[in-house]
Amino acid sequence: MFRKILYATEGTPLSEKVLDVVKDLAKVVGGEVVVLHVYYPLTVPGLQELHSDLYNQAVARMAAASQEITNQAVKVLAEAGVKASSQIAEGPPADMILKTARKINCDLIVTGGRFGEATSLLGSVSIKVVTHSHIPVLVVH
């Protein structure tokens, strides 16, 4: 049923709760998990040109932090006997989650979600993923 699960993590405390759900689900269905973290450097016109070294260093630090977040989740899953791998992506989070899900041909996307008044005003990655996904999405909150 869910042979390949994409777990999109933010690396927040909520992500630990989501990881527990992913771990349990993958063990029950015998699925493989691909852990994804997306980083999205904000761009300001002219900033990259004026401070290219600082900007490039900041992006490199974001990529390194993303890799650490995914490595930690893969370690937790592996210790539980779940086959897991990691990917990082740069860009708008919801778009990159959806693109990665298509690219790796997964059967389910699992992510965290915070809902409430602020979400309806500001938008939400999880809401965009749910409304644009071509496969099932499990949102844990």
Salt bridges, closest charged atoms under 4 A:
GLU10 OE1 - ARG114 NH1 2.94
ASP20 OD1 - LYS23 NZ 3.65
ASP95 OD1 - LYS128 NZ 2.76
